[in-house]
Every structure is written in structure tokens, then in C-alpha cells.
Amino acid sequence: MSETTIATIGVTEDDLVTGEGVALDLPPASIGMRILSGLLDLVIVQTLAGALIVFASFLSASLDEALAAALVLVASLAALLGYPTAMLTLTRGRTIGKLATGLRTVRDDAGPITFRHALTRSLIGIVEIYFFFGLPAVIASVVNPRGKRLGDMAAGTYVVRERHRANLPPPVPMPPHLAGWVTSADLATMPDGLALAIRTFLPAAFTMDPTVREQLGRELLEEALPYVSPAPPSGNHPEYVLAAIAADRRRRDLERLMRDARLRDRLIADDPLR
């Protein structure tokens, strides 16, 4: 089996891969749920715009016609642009419509969006949703594999089902007789595809044809050894070595995440929205 084939087992370009080589499925929201979310937000925006326009008209009663029109325009833009931008920024990707439908806007790498992402989506949303009655947004969402509308394409975001539970395989157990070697070994950064191939192979090995299982295990080990120093003790079955590598990668990733979390807790004040 070629290196390219091994390194891409079960992985697509839309998969997010954790440090231990587990692909997380963050499914894009369906077009139906996005339309429902958008309709809820549309009602809110129209209500807010109407209230602001009435208020602006009251304030501009004593002004000339040009200033009154400008004030009404500012009130309309405050509703059309201000509401989605502020909500998406403050809630890290959710509007009231998305909260009601269990959706969230995230970056292409699944991280939380920022003000820049929110503003870009909202600016283009005025054109594709309000000027053209949402038709460009629907067409783009149907064509794009992640259901992106034009604003998402420009901002580098997409909408996911926040209430979806990712099904992760159980962790690979550490072979006790290799724990001493692998915990003191230097594990270099491994390509995500190779790490995932190892992580996928180990639980499925028991169901494979013995010949295929032996061949694939040796080929995966041959690819993994350049990222491990020193080499494992001689005489160990490839699957034991692969299991030790996978288990210790997971341990190191968990320790790193815990260190990062402790550092954030020390340096960053508590989020009032959390």
C-alpha cells in the first residue's frame, strides 16, 4: 500500500483532525435549519428596524428633509448591520435565530469567529439576503459542500450544528512493557493523515484478514518510525509499537491542553458571557 493511501484512510478535506489523529465530524448545518434560523433573525431585524425608524422619524421631525432621510438610513443600517455583527461577536457565532435552532457560526478551522468575521458576513448579507431576497445565499448554500453562503465564503466561516455530539473512538490502551520506552522517547510531529491511519487501524485490526493485517501494520510502523527516537526495543510486534505511540501521543496532547487551560485561566479574566 502506498504512503498516500495509508495517510488518507478515512480522512476528507472537510475533516478536522485532533492531535492524536482523530477526525472530528463537525457537520455543516442543513439548508432547512439555516433558513429557519434566518427567518427568526429576519423577524427580529425588521422589528428592530421599524422601532429605530420610528424613533429616528420622531427625532427628525424638526430637521430638514435631507437630514431626516439620513437619520432614517442610519437607523436602518443599525438594524441590518449592527444586530448580526454585535450578536455574532458577543456570543462567538450565534444570533437569536441560531440560539433557537442550535446553530453556530465558526471559522473554517472550527475556531470561534471574531468581529472581522462577523462584520464581513453581515456586510455581504445585506446584499445577498435583503437586496436579493436571500436567493444568492440559498443557491450558494446548496452548491457549497459546507453549505456556505457568499458571506461565509468571504469571511472564511461556516455554520455548524452546535448540538451535534461527535462520536470518538475509545482511546488506545498503552502496552505496559513499552510504556517506559515511549514516555522517554522523542515523538516528533506526525502528519495528521498518518496519525489517523494508525488510530483507525488499531481497533479494526482484529476484524482484518491476517495477511492484510500483518502487511498494513508493518507498513504503518515503517512510516511512523522516522518520527520516533530512539527506535523501539527489538522483537516487539508492530501493533504493540503503534499502540504505544498512539497512546503516548494522546497522553502528551492531554497534558498540553491542560497546561494551556491553566495558563489561560491565569492570564485571562473570566468571560462574563460564559
CORDA-V135063 format. One record per helix or strand of 2 or more residues. SS is the DSSP state (a for helix, b for strand). FROM is the first residue (numbers start at 1). LEN is the number of residues. Records with the same first field share a line. If there is no record, write none. Layout:
SS = FROM-LEN, FROM-LEN
This chain:
a = 3-5, 31-32, 65-26, 96-6, 115-17, 135-9, 150-6, 176-9, 192-16, 210-16, 238-30
b = 16-2, 23-2, 103-5, 157-5, 186-2, 228-2
